Amino acid sequence: MPFLPGPLTQTMGVNGTLLGPTIILQQGQTVTMNVNNQLGEPSTIHWHGMHVPPEADGGPHTPIAAGDTWSPSFAVLERASTHWYHPHLHMHTNEQVVKGIAGLIIVRDPLESALALPRTYGVDDIPLVLQTKQFDANNQVVVGDALDTHVLVNGTLDPYVDVPGQVVRLRLLNGASERVLNLGLTGNHAFHQIGTDGGLLAAPVQLTRLRLAPGERAEVLVDLSALQGQSIELVSFASELPSAIYGAAQPGMGAGQTIPELHPRTRLQRK
Ligand SMILES: [Cu+2]
């Protein structure tokens, strides 16, 4: 992948070179996933957040050998919600995720479908996979070093999305290995959280900040109807995080325990 000027970056992906397709499931259906491992090394795929039998969970105990296909079947038990999938191989989870293997899972159900919510995927229902990486001098992904230096949203370094002038729904995933994000909109524009890891909340909650830990998902609504021809940015206000949270400028005790401050920004620009 051409992330930075100079050498291409070696990546991993699902059905492509980076990340993977969003899987959209219906509550109550039985699904069979066919995971064909073409990485040339063992891997697994874990359905993070979903209630599935242990043998279908894709944890470290069910490695898929290079070249093999793993075909778990399971019933979709979740309410409408947002989950994700990623490798979970013993000692290699971070490596394979940070090199690019991850994707979203959206579960739909009749209750959610009956609500007046934006749900046109990619138009007013926008997936945002927030991740961080570090690149070495040869533009290759550094594995296992917490000093990440770049933020990628949906695998891009300068992310923006053209959105309609209405209420839009963002499905947020913190897919970073270690950083906690403290998300908000520029100008402290308020937004409403409607969903968490467990699905829809009983009622929307108005916020100006949303703290999202690694692996965590959230669904939010942003009203862009007043932003004719303008843009607004989704930013992580990391400097507001208290010390000792990884993602704050000072995540640990002592002067040596600092990490570079990163500000994931996604520009939402009105069409
Ligand atoms: Cu996970």
Residues whose N, C-alpha, C, O or C-beta is under 5 A from the ligand:
A	BS01	CU	H48
